Structures are given as C-alpha cells and as structure tokens.
Amino acid sequence: MCSSPPNEWGKAPLEPGDFYKSPEGYLVFTEQYHLKRGYCCKSGCKHCPYGFNVKTGKIKKSEP
C-alpha cells in the first residue's frame, strides 16, 4: 500500500514506479499503480493486472 499521505482529493500522490513516460510523452500507469488503486477502470490500460479485454468488455482474471 502507498505510504504517502492522501492529498485534498483523498488520493495518494504518484510515486516512483507508478508510471513512466512513453516515447510520445504520455504517462503510462504501471501494474504497481493499478494494484494500488485496487480496481479495474475498464479503459484497456496497457499494464492492466485485471485482464480487461476492450473488445469483449470482460475481465479475464478475477480481481486480486
């Protein structure tokens, strides 16, 4: 779990390892970030640990 205090929206700030910048300059969230968040957002994230399939709209794996 995140050790940083929550900000004014009740969310912990991003920490090292939560994301990286793509060659195009986008922030890409890592599996570490998604697991800390604790649920699948169903957006088809590149590093989704929940196995969401955008084409079928289904989660392949059970949520940890």
N, C-alpha and C positions, 0 to 999 in steps of 0.2 A: 504494500500500500504506500501511498505517497506520504512523505514526511513533511512536506511544506504546508504552511497554514493556508486555509482557504482564502480566496480573495473576496471582494464585495459581492460576487455572484454565487458564492458558496462552492466554487470550483477551485481545485489546486492549480497553481501555475504550471506551465510546461517545464519539464526537467530534461537534462541531458539524456539522450536515448529515447525520448518520446517521439521524435520526428527527425527528419533530415530534409535537405533541400534537393529537389530533383534538378537535373541539368537545365531544365526550363525555368527554374526559380520557384517552383511550387513547394509548399510544405507538405511532406508526406508523413502521415502518422504511422508509427511502428506498431507491431504486435504488443509491445510493452505498454504503449499508451492505451490501446483498445482494451487490454485486460484490466488496466487501472480504472478505466471508465466503467467497465462492468457489464456492458450490454452491446448488442449489435444494433447499429443505426440503420442498417439495411440500405446503405448507399453504394455498396460494391467496392469498399475500400481495398486497396492493393494488399495490405497486410492483415486482413480480417481473420482473427483466430476462430471465428464462429462458423466459417464456411458458407457465408451467404452467397447465393447464386443470383445475380441480377436478372438473368434470363427467365428463371423459374419463379423467382421471388421467395425461395425457400432456403432455410438454413440446413446445411447438410449435417453438421455436427451439433450435438447438444451443447448448450452454453455452459462454460465452466463455472 
